[in-house]
Amino acid sequence: MMKSIGNCDGVRHGECILIGNLTLDQLRVLVTIADTGSFSAAGRQLGRVQSAIS
């Protein structure tokens, strides 16, 4: 089940965040992408190819 945070009526970019059933690994990948600023850099840091995390 998806839960939402923020104003999801008339959604504009960045206003509504959907939270689903993320695994710990998926969350780790997401945080690494945010920290490094790119999928390629996150892949290198996590020891995976870019296509495996995008």
Backbone torsions as a table, in degrees:
resi	resn	phi	psi	omega
1	MET	NA	133.2	179.6
2	MET	-88.7	136.5	173.4
3	LYS	-112.4	151.6	179.9
4	SER	-123.0	150.7	176.9
5	ILE	-123.9	134.7	178.5
6	GLY	97.0	-174.1	-178.4
7	ASN	-83.8	107.5	-178.2
8	CYS	-101.4	3.8	174.4
9	ASP	-85.1	125.3	-177.0
10	GLY	60.3	55.5	-171.7
11	VAL	-58.0	130.5	169.6
12	ARG	-116.7	155.4	-177.5
13	HIS	-52.1	128.0	175.2
14	GLY	88.0	-8.1	-178.1
15	GLU	-86.1	-29.8	-174.2
16	CYS	-122.1	127.5	178.5
17	ILE	-114.1	124.5	177.7
18	LEU	-97.7	132.0	-179.4
19	ILE	-118.5	118.5	179.6
20	GLY	-111.1	-154.3	179.9
21	ASN	-92.8	79.9	178.2
22	LEU	-82.1	140.5	172.8
23	THR	-80.9	164.7	177.4
24	LEU	-60.5	-38.2	179.0
25	ASP	-64.7	-43.8	178.9
26	GLN	-63.1	-40.2	177.6
27	LEU	-64.7	-40.8	177.8
28	ARG	-61.2	-42.9	178.1
29	VAL	-63.1	-45.8	-180.0
30	LEU	-59.4	-45.6	179.4
31	VAL	-64.8	-40.0	179.6
32	THR	-65.5	-39.4	176.1
33	ILE	-61.3	-44.7	179.3
34	ALA	-64.4	-41.8	-178.9
35	ASP	-67.2	-40.9	-175.8
36	THR	-87.5	-24.0	178.0
37	GLY	88.0	0.7	177.6
38	SER	-157.2	155.9	177.4
39	PHE	-67.9	-39.7	-179.0
40	SER	-63.7	-46.2	179.5
41	ALA	-65.2	-38.7	177.7
42	ALA	-64.1	-41.6	177.8
43	GLY	-60.2	-44.7	178.1
44	ARG	-61.2	-44.6	-177.9
45	GLN	-65.9	-35.0	-177.8
46	LEU	-90.3	-3.8	179.9
47	GLY	73.5	33.3	180.0
48	ARG	-129.7	160.2	174.1
49	VAL	-76.7	153.1	-176.6
50	GLN	-56.6	-40.6	-177.0
51	SER	-66.0	-22.3	179.2
52	ALA	-75.1	-19.3	-178.5
53	ILE	-113.9	-4.9	179.6
54	SER	-98.0	NA	NA
